[in-house]
């Protein structure tokens, strides 16, 4: 049985006398114990979709099921899910223990069971020993753990997280991504995570639904979405991608004095290749590889790697981005204004829609 099912769910609003569709017929299934992310830019419909799962929004059409039960018209407090918000919404006058125990006390759970469950949850989120602290005495990451513990101590069958790491600085956010995945594995609860941050989704998720303009453009695992994007939007939104379009013949897309290998393709095609897959050199490469000539127009040092912007010789308006790791034995260093050749293996580019 699936933990969550959405069947052709639509959400419409009336705005200035016109009907606006925030969600345009989303159908998806989320497995029990899965870490599932809804990923997309602001306004794509991901938070509205989550709010319909939680019961805070009612679909205009379609069906929402939780563990096989139709809950489309069931209020939020009758659904066996909990939600964690970006703001955490902790009670400032309560200490950590009381914040986590609050929901159990409201349900009338016995004191002995409350002590056991709160202690277990604080250990899972690594807050043992901080029970007496107030939220204002804790870091953003610790407050986020308290909010998680408060939601999970109720033992919901699914936990919904609406950009809970958005208020944290970059380094802490990256650390908490790993922690969230660890916690999810340990408790075994279905997590549904809303984010606009591609790295968060790629780091934590078992599967990702990439949303755009109220629709799911691709639903797959992180590697599939990154390596084989279904649409140009997905290719451009997930990380950095180079897109090359033209007419292929016999598996070759000619571009000026170069070539892009697209085995088995003929006719109009759009090819994507990731910057880290491309090699930059000063001589035309030999062998069965894609190879394009160009001129370096910008070099940016980013610590672990250099980012090169290369203007293709035959397409003055087309810029290709190349990432080259700064390894100790790196002998290839290009400077701005250098004429270079870009090359990559055929398996490292992908014809969108294939």
Secondary structure, DSSP 8 states (H G I E B T S, - for coil): --SEEEEEEEEEEEETTEEEEEEEEEEEEE-TT-EEEEE--TTSSHHHHHHHHHTSS--SEEEEEETTEE-TT--GGGSSEEEEETT----TTSBHHHHHHHHHHHTT--HHHHHHHHHHHHHHTT-TT-TT-BGGGS-HHHHHHHHHHHHHTT--SEEEEESTTTTS-HHHHHHHHHHHHHHHHHH--EEEEEES-HHHHHHH-SEEEEEETTEEEEEE-HHHHHHS-SSHHHHHHSS-EEEEEEEEETTEEEETTEEEE-TT--EEEEEEEEGGG-EEESS---SSEEEEEEEEEEEEE-SSEEEEEEEETT-TT-EEEEEEE--TT------TT-EEEEEEEGGGEEETT-
